[in-house]
Amino acid sequence: MKKKILLALVILVILAGFTIFLLDMFEIYTFDQVRAEGIDLLNNVPVIGSYLTAEEEVERLEEQLAVINSELAEVEEQNRHLYFELEGKEEEVEQLNKTIDNLEEELERVGIEREDYQARLNRLAEVYSQMNSQRAADLLPELEVRLATDILSQMDEEIVAEILEFMPNAEAAQFSTLLSE
């Protein structure tokens, strides 16, 4: 008897499956409709309904996670790009700092040279101030114009006036013009 009932149930399940297959094939009642109605029925069962709802929630969250992972990949790519850009900027800053260091050294060297030049210029101005004005008027035009002008600018105005009196007019005018600048 148990075998007959079991056999009848198997035949009944096979016939039900075949019937559903035929209904789906002729698009009278599709598998999607059967699935949706089955889920609706199962949602009404307390434990199974909460499980199915949780499963749908998990699917929704997995879709959100996929979107977030995609956005994260884009942000990581941007970060990589910015990191390489930052490395390039750091190298550029390092080069600029080296340039600044070199320029500061150069500026210090030029400052020392300027101090040396100023000290020598003061000595020369003192020497030319002690000279006879006629002799100074003969020697100064023989020097570079800028050096002669710098020497004259360090001397007392009365002495410069005496020296310029002994120079030819053109040279005196040239030195006067340069001294006025």
ABEGO torsion letter per residue (X at the ends): XAAAAAAAAAAAAAAAAAAAAAAAAAGABBAAAAAAAAAAAAAABAAAAAAAAAAAAAAAAAAAAAAAAAAAAAAAAAAAAAAAAAAAAAAAAAAAAAAAAAAAAAAAAAAAAAAAAAAAAAAAAAAAAABBAAAAAAAAAABBAAAAAAAAAABBAAAAAAAAAABBAAAAAAAAAAAAX
